[in-house]
Amino acid sequence: MNETSLRSQGWFGRTGKDGFIYRAWMKNQGIPDEEFRGKPVIGICNTWSELTPCNAHFRELAESVKKGVIAAGGFPVEFPVMSLGETLIKPTAMLYRNLASMDVEESIRANPVDGVVLLCGCDKTTPSLVMGACSVNVPTIVVSGGPMLTGKYEGKNISTSDVWRFNDAVRSGQMTQEELTVAEACMCRSRGHCAVMGTASTMACMVESLGLTLPTNAAIPAADSRRKVLAQYSGKRIVEMVKEDLKLSDILTREAFENAIMINAAIGGSTNFVIHLLAIAGRIGVELELQDFDKLSFGIPLLANLQPSGKYFMEDFYYAGGLPAVMKELDGKLHDTAITANGRKLKENYSDAEIYNPDVITDTDHPFKNETGLAVIRGNLCPDGAVLKPSAASSHLMNHTGKAIVFENIEDYHARIDDPALDVDENSILVLKNVGPVGYPGMPEVGNMALPKKLLDKGVTDLVRISDGRMSGTGFGTVVLHVSPEAAKGGPLALVENGDLITLDVEKRSLELKVAGDILEKRKAAWKPAHNMQTRGYVQLYQQHVCQAHLGADLDFLTGGSGSTVTRDSH
């Protein structure tokens, strides 16, 4: 690399009026000319927001990145992008993932940056930032915010997966609202995202598995000083990546995606991993399809004893050896020569790893569970596929036939689920329609429907549940998700009626609606879409252009990328 090859010199290295304007307005911040002219300019893409509590410590984390950039001879510039706070944003953060990715893409392309550090933590901030960066394809490294410290309540360890248990306990009278309020503060006792292997931690593991971070990024707790150390090292490394011209397209090969899928199976990652990895692959131009997830996950046991599939928490996972220890157990299965952000091959990043607590991270000879972490289901109810997390499901429901209890939308579900007259028993299958990408819109995390109170009172803890929506990575149960095509687009899910028999056979990867074809044809002819199409703004754009779940739910016009070249110049 030389000074003239730096992308930023298309701004700061120019002569005449144009260069004058670009440099003068940087100088009004008190920055000497030599700081931004002739040095690699590193953008720090920050999703800090007080409305995204998981990322509320990112201003501090950005300062650590800046120290590293400056130490390596670069010039850091921090810029904000749309932040998606999973816990607060309505109707669902997933509706805005693609919008945030557009913000990231255009912010990187339009500005004088040679490389980018992506600061991301809360669920959708990671895929949206990576998607946007992929469509520009400049040197990029990711720094995750880290998980919370493990919650402590009445002498027990708790975290986000316990929200579902607490909710059921309140509904069944085993816990009071006052006790629930106390538990709130006990659970969220430090900075960081969910402390279980939910979607946020799954995304942090995903970017490390893909090679987009420095080793150990995935699991260092947000409150641990080593998170800041990693951020500073990442700031140093991005300057080197610019000098080496190591871009996202060099790292994100087909082999990298296959590694991520296998590692996700071993850690019991969130089902949301599927929809986000598919979208990232579409942006960088790697061929990836839903069936690849089942094929590559098959035969890989669950090695991480982490909630919601197991017992422990992300803090324990880090102390037990973290993601490198899991990778080392998968040695021989992974593409170990895949290049990573530190310039080394994947195997070099995990070769010295050790398991320090075999109860938290098991070896492949004695896995925590033999069930793979992810299964792709197909059948006449989901011809384009659906997903299920066997490691978080109930074994007695993995091959099950039951009568459908149908809810036409989320409002219908809330209105009737606790009705004493609801004709439901422990063999029933709950079916929720119109919560897919178009139908809701935005595909919310409502697939792990809370069970009817009358069944909770009887001690029932799980039912087969089917929907075209998603569920939180912190959730659990025998839940079939991402049914594609969705009900709002006239998929077979739209045709299910109360009392229909449905058979789920996870071993055969099958989901079948036991209704004769001619009856389904009559239902199809009489079907009319729900009138929920929006008439203005981004939501209208989303509904008109969003792809189905098995394609990653990206907007159809965003797949691929436009590169880093700015084609017009206003000066």
N, C-alpha and C positions, 0 to 999 in steps of 0.2 A: 504494500500500500504506500502511496505517496500522497502529498497534500492535494494535488490536483484531482486525484481519483475519489476523494471524499465527496459524498453526495451533498453535504452541507455547503461545500464551496460553490455550488450552483447559486447559492444565496450570498454568502459572506465573502466569497473570493472575487466577486464581480467589481468592475470599475464603473465610473460614471455615476449617473443618477440612481441606477438600480442598487448598486452596492452601497451607495451613500444611505439610501433609505433603510435597507436591511440592517446595516451596522449601527446607524444612528439610533434607531429605536431599541436596539439591544443595549446601547450605552446608557440609555436613560434609566437603566436599572443599576447603574454604577459599575458596569462590567468593563474592564479594559479590553481593548481591541484584540490583543493576542490570546485572550481566553477563548474566544469563539471562532477565531480565524486561524486555520491551520491545524486545529486539533479535532479529533473525532467528537462530534456532538452526539451525546447519548440522551435520548428521550426516556423519561421515566413516566410510564403510563400508569396513572394512579387512580384506583377506584375507591379512594377514601371518601367516606360520607358518614355523617352522624345518623343518616337513615339506613345505613348498612352497618349495623353494630359489629358484625364479624370483621369488618375492615376498618374500624374506627381508630386503630393504632397505626395506620399506614403512613401518616405524616412522619411519624418517628422512624418507621422502617425505611421510608424514602431518604431520610437523612443519612442512614447507614449506607445505602446504595450510592449516594452522592460522594461520600468519603472514598469509597472504592474507585469510583470513576475518576475522581481528581487524582488519587494516588497513582493511577495507571496512565495519567497524561491525557485524559479526556475531559470534556466539558459537559456537565449534566444539566439538563433542562427538564423540569417536572411539569407535566400537564395533566389536567383532569379529563376523564371521560365519564359517560353515563354509568352510574353505579346501581347494581340491582340487589337490594336487600331482601333476601328470601323471606325473612320473618315479618316484614312490614308491608311490602309492596302488594297492591291489589290490581287486578284479580289474581294474577300469578306472575312471578318473575320470568317464567318461561315465555310469556307473551312478548317480552321485551329483549330476550337474548339476542335475537337477530338485529334489532334496532341498535343495541349497544355495540354489536360487532361492526355495524356500519359507521358508528361514531369513531370507533378505534381505527378502522381501516382508513377513513378519510383524514383523521387527525394525524396519522403517521405519514401518509402520502403527501399531504399538503404542506408539511412543515420541514424545516431544514435539519433533519436528524439522520445520522449515519447508522445508528443501531438503537435498539429499544429494550428496556427492561419492563416487563409486565408485572405489576403488583396486583395480585388477585387472591381471593380467599373464599368468600361466600359463593355458594353453589354455581350460579350462572356467570359470575364475573370471570371465572377461569376459562370456560369454553368460549365465551363471547370475545374475550381479549385475544385468545389464540386464533380463533376464526378470523377476526379482523386483521391480525398481524400476518396470517398466512396469505391473505389476498394481496398484501403488499410485498412480502418476502424480502425484508431486510434482515441483517443479523439481529437475533432476538434471544433473550434469555428470560425465564420465568422465575419469580420469587413468590412463593405462597406465604400467606399470613400466619399459618399454623393453627392447630387446634387449641381449644380451651384446656385448662387444667381440669382434671376429673372432678365432677361435683361430689359433694358430701352432704348426705341427708340422713339424719337419725342413725348415724353410725354405718351407713351404707354408701357405696359408690353409685352415683347416678349420672346420667346424661340424657341427651335428647330422645333416645329410644324409650326412656321411661315416661315421656310425655303421653305416649299412647297407653301405657299401663296405668298411669295416674288417672287419665281421662276415664278409662273403663272402671277404675276403682271408685271414682266420684259418682259415676252413673249408677253403679250397683250399690252405693251406700257404704262402701268400705273405707272411704276417705272423705273428709269434709272439705269444703271450699277453703276454709281457713288453713288447713294443712297444705292444700295445694299452693296457696299463696306463699307460705313459708318455703316450700320446695323450689319455687321460682328462683329465689335468690341463692339457694343452696346449689342449684344446677349451674347457673351462669356466673361463676365466681371469678373469672379472669377474662382478659381479652382473648380473642380468637374465635374460630368457627366451631361447629359441633364437635364434641370430643369422642364421637363414635365413628365407625367406618360408614358414615353417611355420604351424601353426595359431595360435600365440600372436601372431605378427606379423600374420597375416591378420586376427585379431580386433581388433588395435590399428588396423589400416587400416579395418576395417569400421566401428568406432565413429566414426572421423574422417569416413569417407565418409557416414555417416548424419547427421552434424552434431552428434554428442553430445560432442565435445571441442573444445578450442581448436586452431587450425591448427598443424600439424607434430607433433602428439602421437604419431602412429603410429611414427615412426622414430628419434627421439632416443635414442641409446644410454643404457642405465641408468646407466652410469658418467660420462656427460657432465653437467657442472653445469647445462646448459640444461634437463635433465629436472626439476631442482628449481625452476628459474625458472618453467617451465610449470606446475608444481604450485602454486606460490604465486599465479600469475596466475589459475589455475582457482579457488583459494579466494576470491579477490576477486570473480571473475565469478559464482560461485554466489549470493553475497549479492545482486548486482544482478538475477539471474534470479528470485530470490524476490520482490524488489520489483516486478519486471515481471510476475510470475506466469506465467513462461515454462515450461511443463510439457513432459514427454516427448511427450504427445499432440499438442502444437503443432509439434514437430520431426519426429516419426516419422510422416510422411505416406507415402502410396503413392509419391510422387515420390522421397522420401528412400531408400526401399527399392530403387527402380529405379536410382538413382545408385550405391548400394552394389554392386549386381550388376554394373553396367557397369565400375566401377572395379576390382572383384575380378578380372574377366576380363583387364583390362589389366596387372595386377600378377602374374598367375599364382597367385592365392591358393589356399589349401588347400581340398580338397573338403569338409572339415568346415564350411566357411563356409555351405554349403547347409542343413545340418541345424540349425545354430544360428540363421540368419536366419529360417528358417521358424518356429522356435519363438518368436522375438522378435515376429514379425508376428502370431502367434496371440495373444500376450499383449496387444498394444496394439490389436488389432482391425482390422488391415489385411489385406485379402484378398491372399494370395500363394500361388502354387502352384508345384510343381516345374518345370513347363514354362516358367514365366516366366524361369527362370535360363538356359535354352538360348536362348530367344527374345531376351532382352536381351543375352546374351553374344555372340550370333552377329554376325560381322563386325567385332568389336573385337579388334585384334591384341594380342599380348603386347609390352608396352613396357618392362617391367622385366627386366633381365638378372640375375636373382637365383636362387640355388639354392633349391629343387631343379630348377627348369626351366632355369636358366642357370648363371652363373659366380660372381657377386658375392654380397655379404652385406648385411644390414640397415644396418650401419655405413656401408658404401659408399653405400647408397641414401639415407641422410640427407644425407651430404656432397654427393651429386649433385643434391639439390633436394627429395628426399622426396616424400610423397604429393601436396602441392600442385602439383608440377611435372607429375605424371602427370595430375592433374585438368585442368590447363591444356591439355594435349595432347588431352583429350577434350572441350574446349569446343565447343559446338554439338550434342553428343550428350546431355550432362547436363542435368538440370533445374536450371539455374543460379540460379533465384530461390528455391530451397528455403531455409528459414530454418535457421540453425545456432545452437549454444549461445552464441556470443558476440553473438547478436542480429543478425548480418549475414547477407546472402544468400550462398549458397555461392560464387558467382563472385567476390564481394569478397574471399574468403579465398584464392583462387588467382590472382587477376588479376596480381599482381606476381611470381609464381613464375618461376623460371628453371631450365633444365637446365644444370648445371655440369659434368657428365661424360656425354657422349652415348654412351659405351660401357656405362654402367650404366642410364641412362634414355634410351630412344630416342624419336624423334618418330614420328608416325603415318605419315609418308611413307617412313620407313626403319625399320620395326619390327624388334625383335629376332627375333620369330617371327610368321608370319602366322596360325598356329593359335590359335584362341580358347582361353582358359584353362580352359574348362569345357564339357563336353558332357553332355546328358541323353539317356540311352539307353532305348529301349523295345523290346518284343518279347514273344514268348510265354514267355520265361524271366524277364522282369521286367515284367509288365503294368502295374504302378503306377510303374515307372521305376527307373533306376539312374543313377549318375554316373561319369564318367571325366574325367581331366585330360589332354587331348591334348598340352598343352605339356610334360608330363613323361613322355610315352609314346614308344614306338619307332615310327618311321614305317612300317617293314616289317610291323608287326603291326596296323596300323589297319584293315586289311581282311583277315581271317584266319579260316580254318576249321581246326579241329583236334579231336582226340579228347580227351574229358574224362578227367582223372585226379581221382577224387572222394575227398575226405576228409569224413567224416561230422561231425567236430567238431575242435576245435583239438588235442585229445589224439591223435586218429587221425593228424592231420597230423604232429605232432612224432614220433610213433612210426615213421612210414613214409617220411618225405620223403627221408632219406638211405639208405634200404634199397637196396643194389645191385641187388636183384631188381625194384625198381619199374619198371614198363613205361612209361617216359617218354622222350620225345625233344624236340628243339627245336621241333617242331610241336604239341606237346601243349598243352592248356589245363587249368590247375589250378583246381579247383572246391572251395571250402571252404564247408560248410554249418553251420548252427546257431551262428553268431556274430553274430546280429542282436540287436535290443533285448530280445526275450523269450528267445531261444535261449541266450545266453551266461550270464547276462543282462548287459545294459549296452552291447552293441555295441562291442567292443574294437577297437583299431587293429592288426589282424592281417591285413588284406586284401592288403597287399603281401608275400605269403608269400615267404620266402627260397627260392631255387631249389634243386633237388636238387644235392647235391655232385657227382654224376656228370656233370651238365651244366656246372657251374662249371669242372670239370676240363677240359672240352672247349672252354672259352672262351665259352659261352653266357651272355649277360648279362640277358636278358629273356624272359619268356613272358607270354602272356595269362593273367591271373588273375582269377577271379570269386568274389565272396562277398557275403553279406548283412551283412558287417561294415564297418568303416571302415579308413582308414590314416592314419598320422601325416602331417601337412602337410609334414613334412620328407622324406617318402618319395617314391619315383618309380617309374616303370615303367608298362606297359600293364595297368592294374588297373581292373577294373569293380567298383564299390563300391555299398553301400546298396541291393542288390537287394531290391525290394519287390513283393509281400509276402515276408517272410522264410521260411526253411525251417521254423522251429519253429511257424509258423502255417499250415503246409500249402501254402505258395506253390510255384510250379513248380520252384524251386530244389531243393526236397525230393525231387523225382522223378528228378533226374539220376542216371544210373548210369555206371560206368566204361565207356569206349569209345563213349559217345554222341557224335555229332558236334555241335559248336556253331559258329555263325558270328557273328563280330563284324564289323560294318561301321560304323565311326565316322562316315564321311561321310553315310551314310543314317540314322545314329542308331539302329541296329538291333542287337539281340541275340536270336538265334533258336536254339532247341533243335531239331535236325533228327530228331525222333522223331514217328512217326505219332500222331494224336490218339487212336485207339482203344487204343494201347499205353499212352499217358499216362493214360487213363481207368482202365485196369486197375491201373496203379501207384498211382494216387490212391486207388482203392478199398482197396488193401492197405496204404496208408501209415498208420503210427501215430506220434503225436508222441513225442519223446524225453521221458523222465521226469526233467525237471530243474526242475520248478516248486517254488519255495520255500514253506515253510509258516508262516513267521512274519516279523514285522518289516517294515522298509522295503522289503526286496527282494521280499517277497511283494506288497506294495502296488504296487511298480513293475511287476512282471510282470503283474499283473491290470489295470493301467490305462495302461501305456505305449502311445502311438500308434506307428504304423509310421514308417519313416524318411522316406517322402515327405510326411509330415505334421509332421516336425520332432522326432519322438520325445519330445514333451512328455507329461506325464500328462494324460489326457483331462479331468480335473476342474480342471486348472490353467489351461486356455485362458481368455483374457479376464482380467478383474481385478475386484477388490472396492473399489477406490478407497481414499482416505485416511481415511475416517471410521471412528472407533471407535464401534461401536453400543451397547456396554454400559459402564458406569462402576462400578467396584467400591467406590468410597468413598462 
